[in-house]
Amino acid sequence: LAVGAVEVLGGALGASFETELRPERVSTADNVLIHGIGHGRQRGAREPVEALVEFLAFAGRPVFVAHPAAFDAAVVSRALRSHL
């Protein structure tokens, strides 16, 4: 539903990126309670291809640090395979 990143240079925060991706169908009410992205925001979010291309342009080829990294890597990889 969303992807975001923050640049860290020498321990200081730099540029950031955040966007929401429009899902094929909106989440169930229970899922909205977990992630907080309501149906209106989901319907108004950006097309996945557009959002992912912009994310890749922002990210370039850095070292990624994430928590929980395995989950994030799987979700981003699945989105990239599905849409790009």
C-alpha positions as CSV (number, residue, x, y, z in Angstrom):
1,L,0.0,0.0,0.0
2,A,2.9,2.4,0.7
3,V,6.6,2.7,0.2
4,G,9.0,5.1,1.8
5,A,12.7,5.7,2.3
6,V,14.9,8.1,4.1
7,E,18.5,8.8,3.1
8,V,21.1,8.6,5.9
9,L,24.5,10.2,5.2
10,G,27.1,10.2,7.9
11,G,24.5,9.5,10.5
12,A,22.3,12.4,9.5
13,L,18.9,12.2,7.9
14,G,18.8,13.5,4.3
15,A,16.1,13.4,1.6
16,S,13.0,11.3,2.0
17,F,10.5,9.6,-0.2
18,E,7.0,8.4,0.6
19,T,4.0,7.4,-1.6
20,E,1.0,5.2,-1.5
21,L,0.2,2.7,-4.2
22,R,-3.3,2.0,-5.4
23,P,-4.2,-1.7,-4.6
24,E,-6.2,-3.8,-7.0
25,R,-8.9,-3.9,-4.4
26,V,-9.2,-2.0,-1.2
27,S,-8.3,-3.6,2.1
28,T,-10.7,-5.2,4.5
29,A,-11.8,-3.1,7.5
30,D,-9.6,-5.1,9.8
31,N,-6.5,-4.4,7.7
32,V,-7.3,-0.7,7.6
33,L,-7.3,-0.7,11.4
34,I,-3.7,-2.1,11.2
35,H,-2.1,0.1,8.6
36,G,-4.3,3.2,8.9
37,I,-4.7,3.7,5.1
38,G,-8.5,4.1,4.6
39,H,-10.5,3.1,1.5
40,G,-10.6,6.7,0.2
41,R,-6.8,7.1,0.4
42,Q,-6.3,3.6,-1.2
43,R,-8.6,4.5,-4.2
44,G,-6.8,7.9,-4.6
45,A,-3.3,6.5,-4.4
46,R,-0.9,6.4,-7.3
47,E,-0.7,3.7,-9.9
48,P,1.8,1.1,-8.8
49,V,4.1,1.3,-11.9
50,E,4.3,5.1,-11.6
51,A,5.0,5.0,-7.8
52,L,7.6,2.2,-8.1
53,V,9.5,3.8,-10.9
54,E,9.7,7.0,-8.9
55,F,10.9,5.1,-5.8
56,L,13.6,3.3,-7.8
57,A,14.8,6.7,-9.2
58,F,15.0,8.1,-5.6
59,A,16.7,5.0,-4.2
60,G,19.3,4.4,-6.9
61,R,21.7,1.6,-5.7
62,P,22.2,2.3,-2.0
63,V,22.6,-0.1,0.9
64,F,19.2,-0.7,2.3
65,V,18.5,-1.0,6.0
66,A,15.0,-2.0,6.9
67,H,13.0,-3.5,9.8
68,P,11.7,-6.1,9.3
69,A,14.0,-6.4,6.3
70,A,12.9,-9.8,5.1
71,F,9.2,-8.8,5.0
72,D,10.0,-5.5,3.3
73,A,12.3,-7.1,0.7
74,A,9.6,-9.7,-0.1
75,V,6.9,-7.1,-0.5
76,V,9.0,-4.7,-2.7
77,S,10.3,-7.7,-4.8
78,R,6.7,-8.9,-5.3
79,A,5.5,-5.5,-6.3
80,L,8.4,-4.9,-8.7
81,R,7.9,-8.4,-10.4
82,S,4.1,-7.8,-10.6
83,H,4.2,-4.3,-12.0
84,L,7.5,-3.8,-13.7
